[in-house]
Amino acid sequence: MTITVAITGASGVQYGVRLLEALRDLQVETQLIVTKSGQDLMSIETQHSLNYVTSLARQTYEETDLSAPIASGSHISDGMVIIPCSMKTLGSIAHGISSNLVTRAADVCLKERRKLVLVVRETPLSGIHLNNMLKLSQCGAVIMPASPGFYTRPATIGELIDTLVARVLDLMQLDHSLSRRWGD
Ligand SMILES: Cc1cc2nc3c(=O)[nH]c(=O)nc-3n(C[C@H](O)[C@H](O)[C@H](O)COP(=O)(O)O)c2cc1C
């Protein structure tokens, strides 16, 4: 299995790092893009170096690299997760503006009818944000707000992050034991 993961410049970069760690542990191949703003947020919000984060992925591409394999529909993949997804990236995808590798790879997923999960983060949301989410949901993307549940009573921020990342793994139909399920 091979999944594209993009980390953009919204708050919650930790979700993306944790997803990469979980995918590595599950031996899923990942292709990673971290936007310039994603890198900025990584140093603002986490203690992770970019080197550590890229070491989790099988392959890392620059956001400017529009000739990367994942920019083409002829390159087979099992889908893409943008985690976290900024409103700028959301808006670009919703309007078909494939100006960087994140938005182009997402556009490819939509046109090839592959799974596209957008872990969006902003608060509050404007009508523009909501319209862009509706549009992409109608085009087949999964809009997943970065709002973890509390019903597992997470005791640490790490556990809270895992409750959300676990739901992303569920969406990608990956078997895992990252977080307790309701009823377990
Ligand atoms: C500290 C900080 C937090 C931010 N948080 C968010 C956020 O939660 N959601 C969002 O849409 N943009 C957020 N932004 C703004 C984005 O980083 C900005 O729109 C950027 O252009 C996104 O670029 P990208 O989508 O190419 O990564 C934040 C910026 C900073 C500096």
PDBQT file of the ligand as one rigid body, heavy atoms in Angstrom, charges set to zero:
ROOT
HETATM    1  C1  LIG A 201       1.031  30.153  13.865  1.00  0.00    +0.000 C 
HETATM    2  C2  LIG A 201       0.151  30.017  12.657  1.00  0.00    +0.000 A 
HETATM    3  C3  LIG A 201      -0.999  29.257  12.739  1.00  0.00    +0.000 A 
HETATM    4  C4  LIG A 201      -1.833  29.116  11.617  1.00  0.00    +0.000 A 
HETATM    5  N1  LIG A 201      -2.946  28.331  11.724  1.00  0.00    +0.000 NA
HETATM    6  C5  LIG A 201      -3.749  28.166  10.658  1.00  0.00    +0.000 A 
HETATM    7  C6  LIG A 201      -4.870  27.302  10.751  1.00  0.00    +0.000 A 
HETATM    8  O1  LIG A 201      -5.145  26.671  11.778  1.00  0.00    +0.000 OA
HETATM    9  N2  LIG A 201      -5.643  27.152   9.638  1.00  0.00    +0.000 N 
HETATM   10  C7  LIG A 201      -5.357  27.797   8.458  1.00  0.00    +0.000 A 
HETATM   11  O2  LIG A 201      -6.100  27.615   7.494  1.00  0.00    +0.000 OA
HETATM   12  N3  LIG A 201      -4.280  28.620   8.357  1.00  0.00    +0.000 NA
HETATM   13  C8  LIG A 201      -3.467  28.813   9.408  1.00  0.00    +0.000 A 
HETATM   14  N4  LIG A 201      -2.367  29.630   9.300  1.00  0.00    +0.000 N 
HETATM   15  C9  LIG A 201      -2.138  30.348   8.031  1.00  0.00    +0.000 C 
HETATM   16  C10 LIG A 201      -1.440  29.477   6.967  1.00  0.00    +0.000 C 
HETATM   17  O3  LIG A 201      -0.182  29.048   7.438  1.00  0.00    +0.000 OA
HETATM   18  C11 LIG A 201      -1.304  30.304   5.654  1.00  0.00    +0.000 C 
HETATM   19  O4  LIG A 201      -2.571  30.557   5.084  1.00  0.00    +0.000 OA
HETATM   20  C12 LIG A 201      -0.408  29.610   4.641  1.00  0.00    +0.000 C 
HETATM   21  O5  LIG A 201      -0.351  30.428   3.479  1.00  0.00    +0.000 OA
HETATM   22  C13 LIG A 201      -0.889  28.218   4.270  1.00  0.00    +0.000 C 
HETATM   23  O6  LIG A 201      -0.062  27.730   3.230  1.00  0.00    +0.000 OA
HETATM   24  P1  LIG A 201      -0.060  26.204   2.765  1.00  0.00    +0.000 P 
HETATM   25  O7  LIG A 201      -1.472  25.762   2.677  1.00  0.00    +0.000 OA
HETATM   26  O8  LIG A 201       0.610  26.227   1.422  1.00  0.00    +0.000 OA
HETATM   27  O9  LIG A 201       0.749  25.420   3.753  1.00  0.00    +0.000 OA
HETATM   28  C14 LIG A 201      -1.513  29.769  10.399  1.00  0.00    +0.000 A 
HETATM   29  C15 LIG A 201      -0.345  30.530  10.322  1.00  0.00    +0.000 A 
HETATM   30  C16 LIG A 201       0.478  30.648  11.436  1.00  0.00    +0.000 A 
HETATM   31  C17 LIG A 201       1.752  31.450  11.315  1.00  0.00    +0.000 C 
ENDROOT
TORSDOF 0
